[in-house]
Amino acid sequence: MPDLPLRPELVGIEPYGAPQLDVPVLLNVNENPYPPSDAVVAEVTERVAAAARGLNRYPDREFLELRAELAAYLAVESGVRLAAEQLWAANGSNEVMLHLLQAFGGPGRTALSFAPTYSMYPEYARDTHTAWVTAPRESDFSVDPAAARAAIAELAPSVVLLASPNNPSGTALGLDVVVELLDEARRVPGGCVVVVDEAYAEFRRAGTPSALTLLEAHPHLAVTRTMSKAFGMAGARLGYLAASRKLVDALRVVRLPYHLSAVSQAVARAALAHAEELMAQVGALRAERDELVVWLRERGLEVAESDANFVLFGVFPERRTLWQGLLDRGVLIREVGPPGWLRVSVGTSDETAAFKDALVEVAGL
């Protein structure tokens, strides 16, 4: 049988994915540990049933009602009022990011980010034939504005990706840093889109503003969000973006027809109808995170500052051995980030207690 004509850069590549193992305590992929309430499930069921009656028809291609409801949510959450046409949504923020690279990346173009950061970014670049380049973060996982501006000036990227809070470190960027990079991006010949990935924004600490507040003054800025984390809707696959109408219209060019199913739209709108209830869980998770950071530091471990629903900690000479020891005790966390570091998602109080007990036993804390 002849070989398949696989693209050369894909030869030997394994599909992306964190381990999906059946263990009692799952703290490896930054999910919200709280399932939807009976009230949310009931509304999801009702709305999906209504959508099911029309599944013989294609879904609403522009989904403006959903986009308007996302805009209304952001007005409450971040105090920024946007038109429905300034919002975009897709099957998880992964597809939103892919749309961005399809529209603004491509052959002969470069995407720039600052490492360590989200491990899917280079895959979006690869899949769109976009050159992928990273500049280093500081030792505390912050981004040095002067170094970042120099990288933009040198590389002239068409896309800059800034995760804030960053994954895997949890570090949030100050808006002063974002503004400096936006100003430098204006100088790039041919234009440069700056994307601030705020997948974990709802977990940010008090006083940490959203990059959404910069949209009006910066039409080359896009801010991405997701319903997978704070909303506890990882299984629904709904990510979204806020930007200028011109930028959103560019994404409408590259999207596949009817890319967001009627069922996905129904589930997302049901969740948004219960946003206040779902966001009430976020405060508990923030408190659990902050307590966990203190607990880890009291045991002599190094812990990155986190504005997300996870904590990066270390440094271990044999992190794989520690990761396996936790797994053997029924606790799954993530082996990710710089050498020696591990990342644990914030779970329920019982899950966090199980993690602490296992870590004390394995690491001898």
N, C-alpha and C positions, 0 to 999 in steps of 0.2 A: 504494500500500500504506500503511495507517495506521501511525503511529509505534508502537513498542513502549512499553508503559507502564512504562518504567524509573523506578525511584525517583529523584527529582530530585537527591539528593546523589551519585548514581552517574554522572550525565551527564558525559561527557568524561573520566572517570577511566580511566587505563591500568592493566591488571593488574600486580600487584606481581611483581618478579622481578629478580634480578641478571643481568647478561649471561652467557649460556652460549655461549662461543666455543671453537672448536677451535684452541687454541694449545698450544705445548709445555709452558708453565709456568702452571698454574692456581692462583693464590694470592688469590682474591677472595671466597670464601664460607666461609672458616674450616673447611674439611673437614680430616679427618685424612688426611695424604698417603699413609699406609701401607695397602695393601689387606689384607684378612683373609688369614691364613696358610692353607696347605693343610689343616691340621688343623681350623681353624674352618670352612672351606668344606665339608669332608667332613661335619662335624656338622650344619651348616645343611642340606646336601643330604639327609642321613638323616632329619632331623626334618621337613623339608618334605615329603619323600616319604611319611612316616607320616601327616602331616596331609592330604595329597592323597587318601589312601584314604577319608577321611571328608568330602570336600568336598560331598557331596550333603546333608549336614546343616549347620545353622547352627553357628557357632563358640560356644565357651563364653562366654556373655554376661558373666559376672562375672570370668572368668580369674583366679581366686584363686591358682592355682599360680604363674602368672607374677608376680602381686603379691607372693607370699611370697618368691620368688626375688629380686625387686627389693629387698625389705626386707632380705634376707640380705646382698645386695651393699652396701647402705648401712651396715649394721652394721660391715662390714669397712672400707669407705672412709671413713666419718665417725665411727665409734664410737657411733652412735645406733641403738638397737634399737626397731623399730616392728612393729606387727601388720600382717598382710597387708591387713586392712581399712582401714589408714591410707594405703595406696598406691592410686594411680589411674594409668591409662595410656591413651594414645590415639595417633592417627596423627601422630606428631611432637608436640613441645611446642607447636606452633602450635594444634593441636586442643585440647590441654589448656587453653591460654590462652583459647581461644574458649569452652570449657565454663565457665570461671571467669566470663567476662563475661556469658554467657547466664544463669548462675545468680545472679550478684550485681550485674550491671549492668542496663541497660535504660532505657526512657524515663523521664526525670525524675531519672536518677541520673548520677553523675560518676565517671570514672576519672582518677586523678592520677598523673603520673610526673614525672621530672626530666630535662630535656633538656640536651645531646643524649643520646638513648638509642635503643633498638631501633626501627627504622622500621615494624615490623609492629604495634606496640601501638595506634597510632591506627586502624589498619584493623580490629582486633578490636572497638574501641569503635564505629566507624562501623557495622559489620555487626550489632551488637547494639543500635543506637539509644542508645548510651551517650555522654553528653557527654565530650569529651576535653580535658583541661587539663594543661599542663606548667608547672612552675616551673624556673628556671634552675639548673644546676649551677655550682660554683665554676670558676675558671679552670683548676684542675688536675683538673677533672672529678669532684671529690668532691661530696658532698651536705652542706650546712651544716645541722646538726640543728635549730638555732633557726629558720632560715628554713623548713625543711621542716615543722616543727611548726606554724608560723604558717599555712602554706598549707593544711594539713589542717584546722586550726581554722576557717579562713575558708571553705573550699570544702565541707566536710563530705562528702568523697567516700565512695562505698560500696566502692571498690576503690582501693588504692594499689599501683602496680607499681614494683618496685625490681630492676633488673638488677644482679647482683653475681656475677662480674665484669660490668661494663657493656659493652654493645656500642653504639657502636663504639670506645670508649676503652680497654677492658680493665681499668678501675678496679674494684677490690673495695671493698665497704663494710665498715667495722668493725662488729662486732656491737653495740658501744655505740650507734652511730647507728641501727641497726635496732631496738634495744630502745626508744630514745627515740620512734621513729615508731610502734612498736607501742603504747606507752603513750598517745600522743596519739590513735591510732586508736580506743582503747577509749572515748574521750570523745565520739566522733561519734554524734549521735542516730540511732537506727535501726541502728547497727552499721557496721563497716568491716572488710573483709578486706584484709590486707597480703600481697602476693605477692612473694616473693624469687625471682627468676629466676636459677637457678644452672646455666644451660646449659653454662658453661665451668668449672664448679667444680673438676673434676679437675685442671685446669692451674694452680690457685692455688699460690702460693709457700708454702713451709714456714712454719707458724705462723699461717696464715690460716684460721680455723675456719669451718665451714659453719653457715648459719642453721638447719640441721636440729637443732642443739643447743638451739634455743629453742622447739621445737615443744611440748614437754610443758607449758611454762608459758604458752603463748600459743595458745589454741584458734582464734583468728581469723587465724593465720598459715598460709600455704601456701608450700611450697618446691618449685619445679619443676626438673626435670632432663631430660636427653635422652641417647639412645644415639647421636646423630648425630655427636658430636664426639670425645670421648675413646675411645669404643668403635669408632670408624671405621665406623659403620653408618648413614650419612646416607641411603643408598638403601633402608634397611629401614623408615624412618618410624616410629619408636617414641619417644615422649616420655612422661614420667611426672611424678607429683606426690606429695608426702608432706604429710599434714595430719592434723587430728583426724578421727575417724570421722564425726562430724556433718558436717564440711565435705565430706568425700568423698561421703557419702550425698547431699548436695545436687547434686553433679555427676552422680550416677547418675540423677537426675531428668531432666536436660536432654540427656543423651547420646542419640544415635540407637540404636535396637536393633541389637545385634550389630555395633557400630561398629569393633571390632578383629578383623580377620580371623584365621582359624585359621593362615594362612601367616605373618602378622605375629607372632602369638604364638610360633609355632615358631622363627622366626628369632631373635627376642629371647631366648628361653630358650637357644638354642644359643650365642649370644654371651655370655650370663651364665655359662654353663658354662665359658667360657674367659676369664673376667674377669681373672684374674691375668696371663695371657699378653698380653691386649690392653692392660692398664694399664702393662705394661712399656714400651710405646712412649711413654707420656706423659712419662716422665722425660727421654727423648731430646728430645722436642719442647719441654719446658720449658728445657732447656739451650740448644737452638737459638734459642729466643725471647730468652733473657737475653743471649746473645752478639750477637744482631742488634740489641738495644737499645743495647748498648755501641758497636757498630760505627756505628750511625746517629748517636749522640751525638758520637762522635769526629770525625765529619764536619760538625759544627756544626748538626745538625738538632735540632729540638725533638721529644721523644718522650714520649708519655704512659706513666705507669707501667702495666704490664700483668700481670694474673694470668690471662690467657687464652691462646689459641693464635694470637694475632694482635697486631699492633703498629700503633698510630696514630701517624703522624709528619707533620711539616711544618716550617715553614709556607711554602707556595709561592704567589707572586702569581698564577700561571697553572697551577693544578693540573691542569686539563683537558689542557693541552699536555703536561705531564709524564706524565700517565696514558696519553695516546695514544702518546707516544714509547716508553714501556715496552711497550705493546701491539704497536707496530710491530716490536719486537725479540723478540716471542714471549712476553712476560710480562704476564699479566693480574692486576691488583690491583683494589682497590675505591675509587672516588671517592665518599666518604661522610664524614659528620661535619661539623664546622664549616668555613666557607670556608677554603681553603688547606691542609686536611689530607687525607691519604690513608691507607688502611688496607691492610696486607699480612698475609696469613695466613702462619703458620709452615709451611714445607714440609720436604721432605727436605734434606739438606745440599747436594745438587746443585742443587735448585730454588732454595734460598736463595742459593747462589753465582751462579746465573744472574740472579737479581733484583739482587744487588749490582752485578754487572758492567754490567747494563743501566742501573741508576740512576746509576752513576758516569759513564757515557757521556752519558746524557740530561741530567742535572743539572749535569754538570761538576764533580763533587765531587773 
